Amino acid sequence: MLYYPDFIKSVQQLGDIRAQDAERMTCVTLQTLARRISWGEAEDLAARLPGRLRQCLEYEGPLEKFGLDEFFRRIAQHVGVDRPTIQRVARAVFATLWRAVGSKEFDDMRSQLPKEFRRWLDDAVATGPAPPVEDEHPPARLSLDEFLDRISERGVERELALPVAEAVLEVLAARITGGQAEDLMPLVPRELRPALRRGIARGRGIGMQMELEDFLSEIAERTDADMGLAHEYARAVVAALHEAVGDKEFSDTVAQLPAAYRDALIPEYT
């Protein structure tokens, strides 16, 4: 659990606002959320939040159905701030909420919201800091620099290697089962493990059904690349992943991917 000052500081920093505004807008955002999710889910979230925020999720009225635009409009109506600021701060609140309650509880909440909410929440989580999870795993066989070197050796500019690695690993972890992504966790550099955790949260433990084109499109969107370049990025990271995790774990991962993935990303397995 995050303590109240840490929660507000996170919203303040991610939302680029004053501390007093962060407090007010955090509570209003949670109050609005409480009207859109079930009473039981609001209680589950509240149980994992600092005491001063739990009251923001108290709501005894009927479940209301409204979309993302209305969600922002309601917050703006309460706080009197322009729409871009509302969106930025709301992203900060949800990124911090994910850190505070954990991926499972956050995903339970996410599942009660419409599709337009879900994609927006995924982006909020992806751009926020990783949860402060104690990492019990030992160091991986490759350091971060070594992993990134493997990627750059395959044609990716060195300064882009880190964001490219994070993007590909996150989308890959969303595509495969949570168990397999967890098996990869101790074998990749510590700094890349948060990307796997974000993917596990998105895949809800069972893996997302995602065609190759959609897989590459997500990578392209996250790295500001075209589809051809996203394909090159994916191949470079997957090859580096093979070197990092070894043949057995890589084979287990590959076994969960359709033939189209293997043909496009790892032709040596076809």
Secondary structure, 3 states (H helix, E strand, C coil): CCCHHHHHHHHHHHHCCCHHHHHHHHHHHHHHHHCCCCHHHHHHHHCCCCHHHHHHHCCCCCCCCCCHHHHHHHHHHHHCCCHHHHHHHHHHHHHHHHHHHCHHHHHHHHCCCCHHHHHHHHHHHHHCCCCCCCCCCCCCCCCHHHHHHHHHCCCCCHHHHHHHHHHHHHHHHHHCCHHHHHHHHHHCCHHHHHHHHHHHHHHCCCCCCCCHHHHHHHHHHHHCCCHHHHHHHHHHHHHHHHHHHCHHHHHHHHCCCCHHHHHHHCHHHC
